[in-house]
Amino acid sequence: MGFCMDEQAIKKDFPIFENTVMNGVPFTFLDNAAASQTPTQVLDAVQEYYKRYKANVHSSSYAIGAEAVKAYESARERVAAFIGASPQEVIFTSGTTASLNMVSRMLGRILRDGDSVVVSAMEHHSNFIPWQQIAKERNARFVVVPLEPDGSLSLEKLRGCIDESTKVVAITHASHAIGVINNAAEVCAMAHENGALCVVDAAQSAPHIPIDVRAMDCDFLAFTGQKMLGPTGTGVLYGKRELLEKQEPVWYGGGMIREVGLDESSWADIPARFEPGTPNVAGVIGLGRAVEYLLELGMERVRSHEKQLTQRAWERMRVLDGITLFGPKDLENHAGIVSFAVEGVHPHDAAEVLSGQNIAVRAGHHCAMPLMKHLGVPGTVRASFYIYNTEEDIERLIVGIQRVKDTFHG
């Protein structure tokens, strides 16, 4: 099978693969849905900030302070271009979790008794619990859309859960647990037909799939830097400008004010009003460079590469005895994630054996307990792919799974 990327050349940009060879066995990293690895280009950008122009942003009148501001805001421009937004619509946060908590606090203010918030049963806890809790606080209904037997989301069932009482629909673009890709544009259209706002969790799609927030017509969209080659502790909340202009901040402090009085205060323009305190300047600069790296590769190529890897993994694994694959079999609408179980072996035990072969996967409920309960399992083993993964990585995983079976079943 041929791939449209030179994965070996790409892999050379990632120092971790040189530093983690174990007894001559190369490192096979298949936990990209949790956190991707970071290329030298991003590491260099972060280090340059700390070495040459570390300063706080928007509060320094000296030269390196101005340079820090320029780099920070340049990163905002890159991120905005990456998703088809304007820079004023990009709020930097510490990650998807922070972004979703922020928007739930914002939109919680519009909820009244009897209103409803709609989510699906496949959501990451970060796009489930904040809405669950804000609905409780505001005495609103928390409506969870049931899933199909394979864990996919039926748009018809979703439509049946949205009515005139619905104020917010919060949905994942791509499932972090089983890889299904939802039609986010259709979900947003459903929400808008009923006068509701649509929030999209793009943590598993923004790093892997071309995103255009205008075409999707989402009202808010959240994603994280650590899953897309960037530093940890970085994230983004996109919001339509006309909506952000109407929102009050949910956190307070320096940098987000226009004027402070003894009795009243007023807020800075967007997006500054939502970024109080000292931001993660180095992380944001690194995120900007990570976005640049991905754009240089081309997101269509990234998507194509991962589709081929996923199809190869699915083909190889579905013929193995004692292996259960979870999620829809429609691989055209599948992210670079394969979630599986080895018969008679706990997911954590399987992951431990794979780790002994220098293969990194994720095991457990993946912060998706409602989905796992729906599937009738305590958890799964998850292999997730990215730009530096190869067909050889898939073959190592297959050999590793056989070792798991041999270890527990002889």
N, C-alpha and C positions, 0 to 999 in steps of 0.2 A: 504494500500500500504506500502510495506517495503522499507526502504532506506538502502543503503550500508554504511551509516555513522551514528555515534551516534551524531546527531545534538545537543542534549541537553548537552552532555559533551563538545562538541566544543564551544557551546554558553557560557559556564562558563569561557572560556578563554578571553571573551570580556566584560570588565567592563561596557561598555555603556549600556548593556541590564539590568544591575542591577540598574543603576542610572537614567533610563528614564521611569520607571513605572509611569503611569498617572491615578490617582484615582483607583488604583488597576488593571488597564488594562495594560498588557505587551506591550512593544514597538515592533512593527512590522516594520522592516526596509527593504524596497523593492526598494531602490535607489542605488543598488550596481554598476550599470553601470556608475554612476557619481563618486562615491567614496565608497569603502568598509570600514567597521569598522576595528579596529586595535586590535590584541590580546595582552594580557599582556606580552607575550614573546618578542614581538617587542618593546613595550613600555619600558620594562626593559633594552633591548639592547641599546636603545637611551639614556635612563637615565644614564646607566652605563658610557657611553662615556662622558656625561657632568659632572658626579660626579667624575670620577676616572682618565680619561686620555684625557681630551679635549686638543687638539693641532692641528695645521695645519698639513697637510700631505705634504710629499716630500720636506720639507724645515726646519725640526727641527732635530737637532743632539742629543737631550736629550731623556731620556728613554720613557716618555709618548708620545713623537712625533713618536718614532719608533713603539710603540704599536698602535697608531692611523693609521699609514701607514699599518701595518699588518692587522688590522681590515678592513680598507677600501679596500685593495686589495683582502682580503679574500672574501669580498662581491662581488667583480668583478668576482672572480673565481666561486662563487656559481651561480651568474646570468648567466654566460657563460655556465655552465653545464646545467642549467635549460632549455636553448634553443638550446643546442647542438653546441655551438660556442667555440672558443678559447678566453681566456681573452683579448688578444690584439684586438679583434674585438668588444669589448664592450665599448661604450662611455657613461659615465653618464651625464645626462642632468637634467633639472628641470621638465620634463614631456614629454608626447607624442607630444604636441604642439611644444615645443622647439626642439625636435628631428626632426620633419617633416620640421620645418623651417630651421634647420641646413642643412638637406640633400637637400632641394630645393635650398639653396644657393650654396652648393657644385656642384650639377649637373646643376644648371643654367649656369655655366661656359662653359658647352659643347654645349649649345644650340646656334644655328645660325638661320639666316633668313630662314623661310620655314620649319624648324624642327617642330615637334609636341610633345605635352605632352598629354597623355591620362589618364583620370580619369573617375569614374562612377558618376551618379547622386545621388547615395546613400551615398556619402562620408560625414563624419563629416567636418565641415568647416575647421578644422585644416589640413585636407588632400585635401582640395579643393582650398581655397584662396591662400596659398603659391605658388601653381603651376599656378594658374590663374595669379597671379601678376608677377611671374618670367617669364612666357611666354610673358606677355606684355612688360616687360623690354627688353627681348631678341628678340622681334619681331617674336616669334614662335607661332604656332597655339595651342590653348587650346581646346582639343577635349573632349566632355562630352558624355559618352556612355548612350544612353537612356535605361530606365528600362522597365521591363514587367509590365502589369497592377497591379500585386500584389506587386510590388516594388522590385522584385528579379532581378538579373543580368543575362542576356542571354550571355553565352560564345560565341555564334555565332555572336551576335551583337558586342560584344567586339572584336572578331577576325576581323570583318569588319571595325573596327576603327583603327586597327594597320597596318601600312605599313612601307615602307622603310624610310619614313620621321620621324617615331616615335623614339624618343630618351629615353623617360621615360614613364613607365606605373605605376601609383600609385593607389593602390586599398586597400580597407578595407578587412580584413580577416573575420570579423563578424560585421554586422551592429549594431551600438549602438542604433538605433531608432526602428528597427522592428525585429532584431534578426537573420536575414538570415545569414548563414555561406557560404562564397564563397570558391570555390576551388582554393586556392591561388597557389598551386603547378602548376595547369593547366594554370593559368594566367601568372605565371613566365615563363613557357615553351613557351607560345605564344609570350611573349615579347622577349625572347632570340632567337626564330626562326627568328625574324625580326631585330636582332642586338640591341634591346633596353634593358635598365635596368629596373628592377622591384622593386618598393618600396612598402612594405606591412605595413599597419596600423594595428597593433596587440593589440591596447588598450583594445579591448573587447574580445580578444581570449587568449592572454597570461595568464591572471588570471584564465582561465576556461577550456582551452583545451591544451592537450600536444602539445608542439611546438618543431619542429626539423628543424632548418634553413637549414641544409644540405639537408634533404629530400625535403623540400619545394623549395630549390634552389633560394631563394630570394636574391637580391643583398643588400638590406637594409631592416631593420625591426625596427619598433618603438613601444614602449609601456611605460606604466607609473606605478609607484609604488603605488600610492594612490588607485588604483582600485584592487590591489592584496595584501591587508592587510598591506601595507607599509605606511610610512609617506607621507604627501603631499610634493610637491616640489621635487619629485624624478622621474627620467625617464631614459630610455635606448634608445640608437640608436645602433643597430647592423649593421655592414657593413662587407662585405667580405674583408679579409685582403688585397688581391691584389688590390682591389679598394681603400681602405683607404690609402694604401701606396702612391697612386698617387694623393691623394686629398690635396689641400691647406687648411689651417684652414680658418674659417669664422669669428672667434672672436680671439682677440689678448690680450696679457697681460702676467703676470708672470706665470711660471710653464709650458708653452707650447713652450719654446724656447730652442735652442741649443746654439746659439751665437747671440748677438745683436751688430751690428756695426752702425756707423753714417749713412751709406748709404744702407746697406743691413742687413737682419737678416735671420737666418736659424732656422728650427723647430725641436722640439724633436721628438722622435719616437712615433708611434701610441701606445696607444690611447691618450697619454699625450698631443700631439699637439692640440687636440680638446677639452681640458679641462682647459682653462685658469682661473687664479684667484683662490680664495679659494672656493673649492667645498662644497656642502652640506654634510659634512663628517658624521654628526649624521644621516641624512636621508638615506644616502647610507648604513651605517651600519644597520639601521633598515630595509631597503629593503633586504639586505642580509639575515637577520633573517626571514623576511616574506617569502622569497623564500624557506628557509630551512623548515619553518612550512608547506608550501604547499607540498614540496617534501616528508615530513614525512607522510602526508595524502595520497599522491599519486594522480597525476593529472588525471589518468584514473578514479579513484573513484570520484574526484571532478566533472568531466564531467558527469559521470553516475548519480550522485546525482542531478545535475541541470537539466538533461534531464527529469528525473522523475518528478521533481517539475514543469517544464514547461509543460509537457504533462498533468499533473493533473490540472494546472491552465487553460490551453486551454480547456480541457474537461468540466470543471465547468463553464467557462465563455461563451462558444459558445452556451449554451442552455438558457442563460439569455435573456429575451426580452429587446430590445432597446440597445443592446451592439454590437458594430462593432469591430471586431478584424482585425488588420492590419498585413500584411506580409504573406509569403508563409505558406501553411498548412502542408508542409513536415517537421515534427518536428524532424526527424532524423538529418536534417541539419539546426538546429535552436539553437541559443544560449539561455541562460537562461533569456530571455526577452520576455515580453508580452506587446504589445502596443495596446491600445484600446480607444474607445470613447463611452461615454454615450449619447444616443440620446437627443438632446435639451439642453445639459449641456456643457458649456465651460470647456475645460480641467483644467484650473486653478481653477474653482469653484469646480470641482469634487475632485481635490487634496486637496483643503481647507477643504471640508467635511471629507475626509479620515483622514486628519491630526487631526481633532477634535476627531477622534477615535484612535489616537496614531498609525496611519499607515502612513509611509513615502513613497511616490511615487514621480515621477518626472512628470511634465506637461509642455507642450509647444512644440516648434518646434525642440527641442533637438539639436540645432546647425546643422540642416539638412534641411534648407529651400528648396533647390531644390527637395529633396525627398518629403517633405510635399506638395509642389506645384504639384508634380506628382500624389500624392494620393488624391489631391483635398480637403485638410483639412488645417486649420491654425496650428494645432498641435494635439497631442494625450496625453493620460495618459500612462505612462510607469511604469510597475512593473518589476524589475530585481532582480534575485536571486543569492544567494551565499551559501557558505558551512554551515552557521549557520541558514539558513532558513529551515522551516519545513512545513509539510502538514497542521499543525494548522495555520501557517501564511497565507496559501492559503485560508483556510476557513474564517479567519478574513477578508481577502480582499473581499471575496464574500459577506459577511455580510455588509461590508463597502460600496460596490457598491450598494447594495439594499438600504442602507441609503441615498446614493446620489440620487437615483431615487425617493425615498419617499420625500426627501427634496424639490426637484424641480418639481415633478409631482404629489405628494400627494398619 
